[in-house]
Amino acid sequence: MLLDIAKAFDKVLHNGLFKKLLDRNVPVCLVLLFKYWYGHLQCAVRWNNALGNWFSILSNVRQEGVLSPVLFSVYIDDLITDLKLSRYGANIGNIFAGCLLYADDIVLLSPTCHGLQKLITACEQYGRLWDLKLNSLKSQVATFGSKCPTNSIITLLNAPLQWADKVKYLGVSPASAVVTLRDSGAVYKCSDYYYLLLLLLLYCEQHGFDRHFKSC
């Protein structure tokens, strides 16, 4: 499932972001710098030649800002922990692989519709807690390797989701993906994201990259 968050960067609560930074042991001086930076953001509406009153902005990370994807990842990182603790979703061995996340682009993976619905419920709870609005109109659900089970209804915020025949994630279609491992020069063609993810996890494990990640 491709999960869409409406205006994701605009919904980041500043105080919530600062708390999460402190919880990750980010130096207090750096958090205070962010607090000063974001605490002095103001906005006003211009209509023709008239300018309205200035007001403070209490939530958002700046669009197209260099740090914004990183800050949003910190803001949503605990969602991965919640999904992992739900004990639903895809797993590769002992590694939880039920969630792919790059900034506000989120994919939920599960071998069953029941498990996928449980992951969605966890996302709904996290969204309510941290003021993130999930968008059922732009979210998509699909199956890889078999036909879509049209008799199964997956819902997001009580709205049924449409099954899609083809989806794209970060500009790549899961129908066919190619990854090249430079060390060996081998090229592997994957039938879907699950096998691509397996290759990447095995590659990271062999080269010790997995030690640098909190979760996959």
Accessible surface in RSA format (square Angstrom, percent):
REM  Atomic radii and reference values for relative SASA: ProtOr
REM  Chains: A
REM  Algorithm: Lee & Richards
REM  Probe-radius: 1.40
REM  Slices: 20
REM RES _ NUM      All-atoms   Total-Side   Main-Chain    Non-polar    All polar
REM                ABS   REL    ABS   REL    ABS   REL    ABS   REL    ABS   REL
RES MET A   1    10.85   5.6   0.00   0.0  10.85  25.8   0.53   0.4  10.32  13.7
RES LEU A   2    30.16  16.8  29.60  21.2   0.56   1.4  29.76  20.9   0.41   1.1
RES LEU A   3     6.29   3.5   0.70   0.5   5.59  14.1   1.48   1.0   4.81  13.0
RES ASP A   4    42.21  29.6  39.34  39.2   2.87   6.8   8.34  19.6  33.87  33.8
RES ILE A   5    10.44   5.9   2.05   1.5   8.39  20.2   2.05   1.5   8.39  22.8
RES ALA A   6    23.02  21.2  18.23  28.1   4.78  10.9  22.38  31.5   0.64   1.7
RES LYS A   7   157.22  76.7 138.39  84.9  18.83  44.8  90.93  81.8  66.29  70.6
RES ALA A   8     4.33   4.0   0.15   0.2   4.18   9.5   0.15   0.2   4.18  11.1
RES PHE A   9    24.25  12.1  23.31  14.4   0.94   2.4  23.31  14.1   0.94   2.7
RES ASP A  10    52.88  37.0  48.37  48.1   4.51  10.7  17.39  40.9  35.49  35.4
RES LYS A  11    59.10  28.8  58.71  36.0   0.39   0.9  20.69  18.6  38.41  40.9
RES VAL A  12     0.00   0.0   0.00   0.0   0.00   0.0   0.00   0.0   0.00   0.0
RES LEU A  13    62.67  34.9  62.67  44.8   0.00   0.0  62.67  44.0   0.00   0.0
RES HIS A  14    12.56   6.9  11.91   8.3   0.65   1.7   7.93   8.2   4.63   5.4
RES ASN A  15   117.95  81.3 109.81 106.1   8.14  19.6  32.44  78.1  85.50  82.6
RES GLY A  16     9.33  11.5   0.00   N/A   9.33  11.5   7.05  19.3   2.28   5.1
RES LEU A  17     0.00   0.0   0.00   0.0   0.00   0.0   0.00   0.0   0.00   0.0
RES PHE A  18    16.91   8.5  16.91  10.5   0.00   0.0  16.91  10.3   0.00   0.0
RES LYS A  19   114.14  55.7 110.45  67.8   3.69   8.8  85.81  77.2  28.33  30.2
RES LYS A  20     6.16   3.0   5.37   3.3   0.79   1.9   5.10   4.6   1.07   1.1
RES LEU A  21     6.81   3.8   6.81   4.9   0.00   0.0   6.81   4.8   0.00   0.0
RES LEU A  22    81.56  45.4  68.67  49.1  12.89  32.4  69.30  48.7  12.26  33.0
RES ASP A  23    91.44  64.1  60.83  60.5  30.61  72.4  30.82  72.5  60.63  60.5
RES ARG A  24   111.13  46.7  84.93  43.3  26.20  62.4  31.87  43.6  79.26  48.0
RES ASN A  25   134.97  93.1 109.01 105.3  25.96  62.5  30.95  74.5 104.02 100.5
RES VAL A  26    32.51  21.4  25.77  23.3   6.74  16.2  27.92  24.3   4.59  12.5
RES PRO A  27    82.00  59.8  70.85  64.6  11.15  40.5  82.00  67.7   0.00   0.0
RES VAL A  28    92.91  61.1  88.61  80.2   4.29  10.3  88.61  77.0   4.29  11.6
RES CYS A  29    95.87  72.5  83.17  92.8  12.70  29.8  43.20 109.5  52.67  56.8
RES LEU A  30    69.95  39.0  67.46  48.3   2.49   6.3  69.95  49.1   0.00   0.0
RES VAL A  31     6.25   4.1   6.25   5.7   0.00   0.0   6.25   5.4   0.00   0.0
RES LEU A  32   101.61  56.6  96.97  69.4   4.64  11.7  97.29  68.3   4.32  11.6
RES LEU A  33   106.62  59.4 101.54  72.6   5.08  12.8 105.97  74.4   0.64   1.7
RES PHE A  34    13.59   6.8  13.59   8.4   0.00   0.0  13.59   8.2   0.00   0.0
RES LYS A  35   109.54  53.4 107.94  66.2   1.60   3.8  55.89  50.3  53.65  57.2
RES TYR A  36   142.80  66.7 137.63  78.3   5.16  13.4 100.09  75.2  42.71  52.6
RES TRP A  37    89.62  36.0  83.90  40.6   5.72  13.4  78.59  41.9  11.03  17.9
RES TYR A  38     2.82   1.3   2.41   1.4   0.41   1.1   0.11   0.1   2.71   3.3
RES GLY A  39    55.06  67.9   0.00   N/A  55.06  67.9  28.57  78.4  26.49  59.3
RES HIS A  40   119.59  65.4  95.34  66.3  24.25  62.0  76.28  78.6  43.30  50.4
RES LEU A  41    24.22  13.5  22.22  15.9   2.01   5.0  23.52  16.5   0.71   1.9
RES GLN A  42   105.06  58.7  81.26  59.4  23.80  56.7  12.60  26.8  92.46  70.1
RES CYS A  43    47.40  35.9  45.16  50.4   2.24   5.3   4.30  10.9  43.10  46.5
RES ALA A  44    21.92  20.2   0.63   1.0  21.29  48.4   0.63   0.9  21.29  56.4
RES VAL A  45    99.36  65.4  92.88  84.1   6.48  15.6  95.98  83.4   3.38   9.2
RES ARG A  46   156.48  65.7 130.84  66.7  25.64  61.0  48.49  66.3 108.00  65.5
RES TRP A  47   190.56  76.5 189.32  91.6   1.24   2.9 171.21  91.3  19.35  31.4
RES ASN A  48   121.91  84.1  91.56  88.5  30.35  73.1  34.20  82.3  87.71  84.8
RES ASN A  49   150.09 103.5 123.18 119.0  26.91  64.8  33.99  81.8 116.10 112.2
RES ALA A  50    63.74  58.6  55.02  84.9   8.72  19.8  61.84  87.1   1.90   5.0
RES LEU A  51    86.08  47.9  53.22  38.1  32.86  82.6  53.75  37.7  32.33  87.0
RES GLY A  52    36.35  44.8   0.00   N/A  36.35  44.8  30.28  83.1   6.07  13.6
RES ASN A  53   138.98  95.8 123.75 119.6  15.23  36.7  31.20  75.1 107.78 104.2
RES TRP A  54   150.51  60.4 125.13  60.6  25.38  59.6 108.56  57.9  41.94  68.0
RES PHE A  55   103.90  52.0  98.06  60.7   5.83  15.2 103.90  63.0   0.00   0.0
RES SER A  56    63.90  54.0  47.05  62.8  16.85  38.8  19.53  41.6  44.37  62.2
RES ILE A  57    45.80  26.1  39.83  29.7   5.97  14.4  42.96  30.9   2.84   7.7
RES LEU A  58   141.17  78.6 131.39  94.0   9.78  24.6 131.99  92.7   9.18  24.7
RES SER A  59    32.79  27.7  27.96  37.3   4.82  11.1   2.45   5.2  30.34  42.5
RES ASN A  60    23.59  16.3  23.59  22.8   0.00   0.0   3.27   7.9  20.32  19.6
RES VAL A  61     0.00   0.0   0.00   0.0   0.00   0.0   0.00   0.0   0.00   0.0
RES ARG A  62    95.61  40.1  94.03  47.9   1.58   3.8  36.87  50.4  58.74  35.6
RES GLN A  63   108.62  60.7  88.11  64.4  20.51  48.8  48.87 104.0  59.75  45.3
RES GLU A  64   175.25 100.6 132.07  99.9  43.18 102.8  61.12 118.2 114.13  93.2
RES GLY A  65    24.60  30.3   0.00   N/A  24.60  30.3  19.90  54.6   4.69  10.5
RES VAL A  66   143.01  94.1 120.00 108.6  23.00  55.4 128.14 111.3  14.87  40.3
RES LEU A  67    79.00  44.0  77.06  55.1   1.94   4.9  77.06  54.1   1.94   5.2
RES SER A  68     2.64   2.2   2.13   2.8   0.51   1.2   0.00   0.0   2.64   3.7
RES PRO A  69    46.51  33.9  45.96  41.9   0.55   2.0  46.46  38.4   0.05   0.3
RES VAL A  70    88.00  57.9  85.18  77.1   2.82   6.8  87.91  76.4   0.09   0.3
RES LEU A  71     5.37   3.0   5.37   3.8   0.00   0.0   5.37   3.8   0.00   0.0
RES PHE A  72     0.00   0.0   0.00   0.0   0.00   0.0   0.00   0.0   0.00   0.0
RES SER A  73    38.62  32.6  36.71  49.0   1.91   4.4  26.03  55.4  12.59  17.6
RES VAL A  74    18.35  12.1  15.55  14.1   2.79   6.7  16.55  14.4   1.80   4.9
RES TYR A  75     0.00   0.0   0.00   0.0   0.00   0.0   0.00   0.0   0.00   0.0
RES ILE A  76     0.39   0.2   0.39   0.3   0.00   0.0   0.39   0.3   0.00   0.0
RES ASP A  77    21.83  15.3  20.72  20.6   1.11   2.6   3.97   9.3  17.86  17.8
RES ASP A  78    55.22  38.7  55.22  55.0   0.00   0.0  16.01  37.7  39.21  39.1
RES LEU A  79     5.00   2.8   5.00   3.6   0.00   0.0   5.00   3.5   0.00   0.0
RES ILE A  80    15.71   8.9  15.71  11.7   0.00   0.0  15.71  11.3   0.00   0.0
RES THR A  81    44.75  31.8  43.42  44.0   1.32   3.2  41.58  55.8   3.17   4.8
RES ASP A  82    60.14  42.1  53.39  53.1   6.75  16.0  14.27  33.6  45.87  45.7
RES LEU A  83     0.00   0.0   0.00   0.0   0.00   0.0   0.00   0.0   0.00   0.0
RES LYS A  84   101.51  49.5  93.09  57.1   8.42  20.0  45.11  40.6  56.40  60.1
RES LEU A  85   130.16  72.5 110.73  79.2  19.43  48.8 113.00  79.4  17.16  46.2
RES SER A  86    32.50  27.5  12.46  16.6  20.04  46.2  24.56  52.3   7.94  11.1
RES ARG A  87   217.97  91.5 183.63  93.6  34.33  81.7  67.50  92.2 150.47  91.2
RES TYR A  88    76.96  35.9  72.84  41.4   4.12  10.7  45.37  34.1  31.59  38.9
RES GLY A  89    11.36  14.0   0.00   N/A  11.36  14.0   0.00   0.0  11.36  25.5
RES ALA A  90     6.35   5.8   4.67   7.2   1.68   3.8   6.35   8.9   0.00   0.0
RES ASN A  91    74.46  51.3  57.31  55.4  17.14  41.3  17.97  43.3  56.48  54.6
RES ILE A  92    24.65  14.0  19.84  14.8   4.80  11.6  22.23  16.0   2.41   6.5
RES GLY A  93    72.05  88.9   0.00   N/A  72.05  88.9  44.26 121.5  27.79  62.2
RES ASN A  94   157.08 108.3 124.31 120.1  32.77  78.9  36.31  87.4 120.78 116.7
RES ILE A  95    62.95  35.8  59.29  44.2   3.66   8.8  62.95  45.3   0.00   0.0
RES PHE A  96    11.64   5.8   8.71   5.4   2.93   7.6   8.71   5.3   2.93   8.4
RES ALA A  97     0.86   0.8   0.05   0.1   0.81   1.8   0.86   1.2   0.00   0.0
RES GLY A  98     0.00   0.0   0.00   N/A   0.00   0.0   0.00   0.0   0.00   0.0
RES CYS A  99     2.79   2.1   0.00   0.0   2.79   6.6   0.00   0.0   2.79   3.0
RES LEU A 100    30.32  16.9  27.87  19.9   2.45   6.1  30.32  21.3   0.00   0.0
RES LEU A 101    44.77  24.9  10.81   7.7  33.96  85.4  11.03   7.7  33.74  90.8
RES TYR A 102   135.55  63.3 133.50  76.0   2.05   5.3  92.63  69.6  42.92  52.9
RES ALA A 103     9.56   8.8   7.12  11.0   2.44   5.5   7.13  10.0   2.42   6.4
RES ASP A 104    49.93  35.0  44.58  44.4   5.35  12.6   0.36   0.9  49.57  49.4
RES ASP A 105    58.99  41.3  55.91  55.6   3.08   7.3   5.53  13.0  53.46  53.3
RES ILE A 106     2.91   1.7   0.12   0.1   2.79   6.7   0.12   0.1   2.79   7.6
RES VAL A 107     2.07   1.4   2.07   1.9   0.00   0.0   2.07   1.8   0.00   0.0
RES LEU A 108     0.97   0.5   0.00   0.0   0.97   2.4   0.00   0.0   0.97   2.6
RES LEU A 109    15.48   8.6  14.46  10.3   1.02   2.6  15.48  10.9   0.00   0.0
RES SER A 110    32.35  27.3   0.48   0.6  31.87  73.4   1.13   2.4  31.22  43.7
RES PRO A 111   110.30  80.4  67.66  61.7  42.64 155.0  80.99  66.9  29.31 182.2
RES THR A 112    78.09  55.5  67.87  68.8  10.22  24.4  68.91  92.6   9.18  13.9
RES CYS A 113    39.04  29.5  31.88  35.6   7.16  16.8  17.59  44.6  21.45  23.1
RES HIS A 114   112.83  61.7 103.57  72.0   9.26  23.7  77.57  79.9  35.26  41.0
RES GLY A 115     2.46   3.0   0.00   N/A   2.46   3.0   2.46   6.8   0.00   0.0
RES LEU A 116    14.09   7.8  14.09  10.1   0.00   0.0  14.09   9.9   0.00   0.0
RES GLN A 117    45.02  25.2  45.02  32.9   0.00   0.0  36.30  77.3   8.72   6.6
RES LYS A 118    84.53  41.2  81.52  50.0   3.01   7.2  23.82  21.4  60.71  64.7
RES LEU A 119     0.00   0.0   0.00   0.0   0.00   0.0   0.00   0.0   0.00   0.0
RES ILE A 120     0.00   0.0   0.00   0.0   0.00   0.0   0.00   0.0   0.00   0.0
RES THR A 121    49.75  35.4  49.75  50.4   0.00   0.0  36.58  49.1  13.17  19.9
RES ALA A 122    14.32  13.2  10.17  15.7   4.15   9.4  11.70  16.5   2.62   6.9
RES CYS A 123     2.75   2.1   0.75   0.8   1.99   4.7   0.83   2.1   1.92   2.1
RES GLU A 124    22.98  13.2  21.16  16.0   1.82   4.3   0.84   1.6  22.14  18.1
RES GLN A 125   100.66  56.3  94.36  69.0   6.29  15.0  24.82  52.8  75.84  57.5
RES TYR A 126     8.38   3.9   4.71   2.7   3.67   9.5   7.75   5.8   0.64   0.8
RES GLY A 127     4.01   4.9   0.00   N/A   4.01   4.9   2.61   7.2   1.40   3.1
RES ARG A 128   160.22  67.3 127.61  65.0  32.61  77.6  77.52 105.9  82.69  50.1
RES LEU A 129   129.37  72.0 103.57  74.1  25.80  64.9 109.83  77.1  19.55  52.6
RES TRP A 130    41.96  16.8  41.96  20.3   0.00   0.0  39.01  20.8   2.95   4.8
RES ASP A 131    63.01  44.1  57.23  57.0   5.78  13.7  17.26  40.6  45.75  45.6
RES LEU A 132    11.21   6.2   2.83   2.0   8.38  21.1   3.56   2.5   7.64  20.6
RES LYS A 133   135.40  66.1 129.40  79.4   6.00  14.3  77.47  69.7  57.93  61.7
RES LEU A 134    10.22   5.7   6.43   4.6   3.78   9.5   6.43   4.5   3.78  10.2
RES ASN A 135    29.35  20.2  26.07  25.2   3.28   7.9   5.47  13.2  23.87  23.1
RES SER A 136    28.87  24.4  18.49  24.7  10.38  23.9   1.60   3.4  27.27  38.2
RES LEU A 137   168.43  93.8 135.90  97.2  32.53  81.8 138.84  97.5  29.60  79.6
RES LYS A 138   145.36  70.9 125.51  77.0  19.85  47.3  73.43  66.1  71.93  76.6
RES SER A 139     7.52   6.4   0.00   0.0   7.52  17.3   0.00   0.0   7.52  10.5
RES GLN A 140    68.35  38.2  68.05  49.7   0.31   0.7  14.86  31.6  53.50  40.6
RES VAL A 141     0.37   0.2   0.09   0.1   0.28   0.7   0.37   0.3   0.00   0.0
RES ALA A 142    19.26  17.7   4.63   7.1  14.64  33.3   4.63   6.5  14.64  38.8
RES THR A 143    42.31  30.1  23.02  23.3  19.29  46.0  27.51  36.9  14.81  22.4
RES PHE A 144    71.54  35.8  40.79  25.3  30.75  80.0  44.44  26.9  27.09  77.5
RES GLY A 145    85.52 105.5   0.00   N/A  85.52 105.5  40.40 110.9  45.12 101.0
RES SER A 146    81.76  69.1  56.59  75.5  25.17  58.0  50.52 107.6  31.24  43.8
RES LYS A 147   191.61  93.5 173.76 106.6  17.85  42.5 122.70 110.4  68.91  73.4
RES CYS A 148    30.18  22.8  15.24  17.0  14.94  35.1   6.60  16.7  23.58  25.4
RES PRO A 149    38.20  27.8  29.46  26.9   8.74  31.8  38.20  31.5   0.00   0.0
RES THR A 150   113.69  80.9  90.55  91.8  23.13  55.1  59.04  79.3  54.64  82.6
RES ASN A 151   136.91  94.4 101.39  98.0  35.52  85.5  47.57 114.5  89.34  86.4
RES SER A 152    32.44  27.4  25.73  34.3   6.71  15.4  10.59  22.6  21.85  30.6
RES ILE A 153   127.77  72.7 101.47  75.6  26.30  63.4 104.07  74.9  23.71  64.3
RES ILE A 154     2.82   1.6   2.81   2.1   0.01   0.0   2.81   2.0   0.01   0.0
RES THR A 155    40.89  29.1  40.89  41.5   0.00   0.0  23.67  31.8  17.22  26.0
RES LEU A 156     0.00   0.0   0.00   0.0   0.00   0.0   0.00   0.0   0.00   0.0
RES LEU A 157    80.54  44.9  59.89  42.8  20.65  51.9  65.41  45.9  15.13  40.7
RES ASN A 158   146.53 101.0 118.05 114.1  28.48  68.6  29.50  71.0 117.03 113.1
RES ALA A 159    33.27  30.6  30.94  47.8   2.33   5.3  33.27  46.9   0.00   0.0
RES PRO A 160    89.60  65.3  75.53  68.9  14.07  51.1  75.53  62.4  14.07  87.4
RES LEU A 161    10.89   6.1   1.25   0.9   9.64  24.2   2.26   1.6   8.63  23.2
RES GLN A 162   147.21  82.3 140.35 102.6   6.86  16.3  59.06 125.7  88.15  66.9
RES TRP A 163    47.21  18.9  21.95  10.6  25.26  59.3  21.01  11.2  26.20  42.5
RES ALA A 164    18.62  17.1  11.42  17.6   7.20  16.4  17.95  25.3   0.68   1.8
RES ASP A 165   146.82 102.8 108.14 107.6  38.68  91.5  36.86  86.7 109.96 109.7
RES LYS A 166   136.30  66.5 115.08  70.6  21.22  50.5  65.81  59.2  70.49  75.1
RES VAL A 167     5.92   3.9   1.52   1.4   4.41  10.6   5.31   4.6   0.61   1.7
RES LYS A 168   125.12  61.0 110.15  67.6  14.97  35.6  55.67  50.1  69.45  74.0
RES TYR A 169    19.76   9.2  17.66  10.0   2.10   5.5  17.39  13.1   2.37   2.9
RES LEU A 170    98.31  54.7  59.07  42.3  39.24  98.6  72.20  50.7  26.10  70.2
RES GLY A 171    63.57  78.4   0.00   N/A  63.57  78.4  32.46  89.1  31.10  69.7
RES VAL A 172    63.92  42.1  61.52  55.7   2.40   5.8  63.92  55.5   0.00   0.0
RES SER A 173    20.67  17.5  15.99  21.3   4.68  10.8  15.70  33.4   4.97   7.0
RES PRO A 174     4.68   3.4   4.44   4.1   0.23   0.9   4.44   3.7   0.23   1.5
RES ALA A 175    73.98  68.0  47.81  73.8  26.17  59.5  57.61  81.1  16.37  43.4
RES SER A 176    57.11  48.3  41.92  55.9  15.20  35.0  33.22  70.7  23.89  33.5
RES ALA A 177     6.35   5.8   2.48   3.8   3.87   8.8   6.35   8.9   0.00   0.0
RES VAL A 178    92.77  61.0  59.97  54.3  32.80  79.0  59.97  52.1  32.80  89.0
RES VAL A 179    25.01  16.5  21.10  19.1   3.91   9.4  25.01  21.7   0.00   0.0
RES THR A 180    75.52  53.7  54.67  55.4  20.85  49.7  37.31  50.1  38.20  57.8
RES LEU A 181    25.72  14.3  24.52  17.5   1.20   3.0  25.72  18.1   0.00   0.0
RES ARG A 182   218.43  91.7 193.99  98.9  24.43  58.2  67.73  92.6 150.70  91.3
RES ASP A 183   106.06  74.3  66.61  66.3  39.45  93.3  31.91  75.1  74.15  73.9
RES SER A 184    80.78  68.3  41.66  55.6  39.12  90.1  50.57 107.7  30.22  42.3
RES GLY A 185    52.11  64.3   0.00   N/A  52.11  64.3  28.42  78.0  23.69  53.1
RES ALA A 186    34.13  31.4  24.96  38.5   9.17  20.9  34.13  48.1   0.00   0.0
RES VAL A 187    92.99  61.2  63.06  57.1  29.92  72.1  63.06  54.8  29.92  81.2
RES TYR A 188    91.32  42.6  88.39  50.3   2.93   7.6  55.65  41.8  35.67  44.0
RES LYS A 189   161.54  78.8 127.02  77.9  34.53  82.2  69.97  63.0  91.57  97.5
RES CYS A 190     5.12   3.9   1.67   1.9   3.44   8.1   2.90   7.3   2.22   2.4
RES SER A 191    73.11  61.8  54.48  72.7  18.62  42.9  51.90 110.5  21.20  29.7
RES ASP A 192    12.38   8.7  12.38  12.3   0.00   0.0   1.22   2.9  11.16  11.1
RES TYR A 193    14.25   6.7  13.69   7.8   0.56   1.5  13.44  10.1   0.81   1.0
RES TYR A 194    76.99  35.9  76.80  43.7   0.19   0.5  55.75  41.9  21.24  26.2
RES TYR A 195   112.34  52.4 111.98  63.7   0.36   0.9  64.21  48.3  48.13  59.3
RES LEU A 196    26.87  15.0  26.87  19.2   0.00   0.0  26.87  18.9   0.00   0.0
RES LEU A 197    21.15  11.8  19.95  14.3   1.20   3.0  20.98  14.7   0.17   0.5
RES LEU A 198    51.59  28.7  51.59  36.9   0.00   0.0  51.59  36.2   0.00   0.0
RES LEU A 199    34.81  19.4  33.40  23.9   1.40   3.5  33.40  23.5   1.40   3.8
RES LEU A 200    72.66  40.5  72.56  51.9   0.10   0.2  72.62  51.0   0.04   0.1
RES LEU A 201    18.87  10.5  15.98  11.4   2.89   7.3  16.27  11.4   2.60   7.0
RES LEU A 202    80.26  44.7  80.10  57.3   0.16   0.4  80.21  56.3   0.05   0.1
RES TYR A 203    46.74  21.8  44.34  25.2   2.41   6.3  27.49  20.7  19.26  23.7
RES CYS A 204    30.94  23.4  30.94  34.5   0.00   0.0   3.20   8.1  27.74  29.9
RES GLU A 205   100.75  57.8  87.27  66.0  13.48  32.1  25.85  50.0  74.90  61.2
RES GLN A 206   140.23  78.4 101.33  74.1  38.90  92.6  40.04  85.2 100.19  76.0
RES HIS A 207    73.53  40.2  47.32  32.9  26.21  67.1  47.02  48.5  26.51  30.9
RES GLY A 208    10.43  12.9   0.00   N/A  10.43  12.9   8.61  23.6   1.82   4.1
RES PHE A 209    89.13  44.6  89.13  55.2   0.00   0.0  89.13  54.0   0.00   0.0
RES ASP A 210    67.07  47.0  55.83  55.6  11.24  26.6  20.01  47.1  47.06  46.9
RES ARG A 211   186.41  78.3 149.28  76.1  37.13  88.4  73.21 100.1 113.20  68.6
RES HIS A 212   143.49  78.4 108.46  75.4  35.03  89.6  75.80  78.1  67.69  78.8
RES PHE A 213   125.37  62.7 104.97  65.0  20.39  53.1 108.16  65.6  17.20  49.2
RES LYS A 214   125.39  61.2  83.32  51.1  42.08 100.2  78.63  70.8  46.77  49.8
RES SER A 215    28.50  24.1   6.78   9.1  21.72  50.0  12.89  27.5  15.61  21.9
RES CYS A 216    51.95  39.3  28.20  31.5  23.74  55.8  24.39  61.8  27.56  29.7
END  Absolute sums over single chains surface
CHAIN  1 A    13482.5      10891.4       2591.2       7807.2       5675.3
END  Absolute sums over all chains
TOTAL         13482.5      10891.4       2591.2       7807.2       5675.3
